[in-house]
Amino acid sequence: MKKSLFLFEEAKNYIPGGVNSPVRAFKAVGGNPCFIHKGNGSKIWDVEGNEYIDYVLSWGPLILGHSHPKIVEAIKEEIKKGTSYGAPTEIEVKLAKLITEIVPSIEMVRMVNSGTEATMSAIRLARAYTRREKIIKFEGCYHGHSDSFLIKAGSGALTFGMPDSPGVTKGSAIDTLVAKFNDLNSVKNLISENKGQIAAVILEPIAGNMGCIPPEEGFLKGLREITANENILLIFDEIITGFRVSLGGAQELYKINPDLTTLGKIIGGGFPVGAYGGKKEIMRLIAPEGPVYQAGTLSGNPVAMRAGYETLKILKEDKDFYKKLDILGKILEEGIIENMKKLNLNFSYNRIGSMSCLFFTEQKVKDLNTAKKSDLKKFSIYFHEMLKRGIYLPPSQFETIFISIAHSEEDIEKTIQANFDSLKTIFA
Ligand SMILES: *Cc1c(COP(=O)(O)O)cnc(C)c1O
């Protein structure tokens, strides 16, 4: 731990809080972050040489595991040619076409450099298209850190107890209305109180930033109906769920066609990428075809595009990919539930495929309020007990665990054992 600690102390002199994204600092669980030296497959190694089975996976993107040989080869080939031109390249067209094939509701797509940019641009577009200004988001859903979204925003913001960040103007906050996840009535009420003023309803179709919370039966379908009736655009933020819960994302899994979709994480194959797309009629409003301005010096960067393209190709060509991931998720779930039985514990466990979360509360977790019932002190101890045993979990209760295709059954079994030993240390 010495070298990580030294680096962290050094980092704090030059980088606010020593990190370039708040949740990395381990503030929610205490202690100092591990500085990572390298990753391979399901594993990462910190600068002291400790090995961990990684369930963060760069917060979701690395569905193929770390440094997948095919991705590494492809990137090398691409980099040798050059790294950025600020002019169109063929690989951008190939990736855009592949995305439209995989996600039918996306007829056209625009590449950006982060998820934050994707959601920020998607609501600008929705506002322009509908000529309305207000948006509805859900408590505990995170859509990046742009001003309109830093209202009851989940994970990082939740953990740090600043759902409304200083610096966000009243003007931007006032146009963001907040509904409750899995509660259609809360949406209906906001819509009727703001008749004809709502441009879009945006949500994570499976919440992944207040732990993992699936939509209840009928919730997404209800949202689709209400929004269609009121000419409100429905935006699925599939930055986590896209290519994660099924090839075509949550919209394929639940058979819902949103008007716009935001993507990120997996489509970058480990590089900084975001994207937003949807119906041609709406997307054609974006510059230079239409008047809605949105641009990016490094957008569609060929190296990132190539990494994303090769990743999606692997996901598309392996017909059993999501079945295999689901089996790993199921083994982990069953193991942890069995452990809890043995220890007389009955904590809530949510899972969709390779996304899951063990909440330290017995109450069923279906929204932000129930997620917040979790015992955060116990979670912090659990996190460190798992870390000691070589399991690298997200350092916050309000994050989702991800499994990659590189995780072996042996990794999962080792994790189940570590879970048992950790829970026993804390509760027995
Ligand atoms: C990660 C995430 C974002 C933000 O993406 P960045 O690339 O971190 O800006 C937006 N929405 C969801 C659902 C996310 O999980």
The ligand as a Tripos MOL2 file, in Angstrom:
@<TRIPOS>MOLECULE
LIG
   15    15     1     0     0
SMALL
NO_CHARGES

@<TRIPOS>ATOM
      1 C1        -21.1790    7.1270  -16.9540 C.3       1 LIG1
      2 C2        -22.5030    7.6400  -17.2690 C.ar      1 LIG1
      3 C3        -22.6980    8.8930  -17.8680 C.ar      1 LIG1
      4 C4        -21.5900    9.8650  -18.0790 C.3       1 LIG1
      5 O1        -20.6060    9.4050  -18.9440 O.3       1 LIG1
      6 P1        -19.1500   10.0710  -18.8730 P.3       1 LIG1
      7 O2        -18.4200    9.4320  -20.0080 O.co2     1 LIG1
      8 O3        -18.5990    9.7300  -17.5240 O.co2     1 LIG1
      9 O4        -19.3180   11.5340  -19.0540 O.co2     1 LIG1
     10 C5        -23.9810    9.2520  -18.2390 C.ar      1 LIG1
     11 N1        -25.0260    8.4290  -18.0370 N.ar      1 LIG1
     12 C6        -24.8780    7.2260  -17.4550 C.ar      1 LIG1
     13 C7        -26.0540    6.3420  -17.2780 C.3       1 LIG1
     14 C8        -23.6160    6.8080  -17.0190 C.ar      1 LIG1
     15 O5        -23.4980    5.6530  -16.3710 O.3       1 LIG1
@<TRIPOS>BOND
     1     1     2 1
     2     2     3 ar
     3     2    14 ar
     4     3     4 1
     5     3    10 ar
     6     4     5 1
     7     5     6 1
     8     6     7 2
     9     6     8 1
    10     6     9 1
    11    10    11 ar
    12    11    12 ar
    13    12    13 1
    14    12    14 ar
    15    14    15 1
@<TRIPOS>SUBSTRUCTURE
     1 LIG1         1 GROUP 0 **** ****
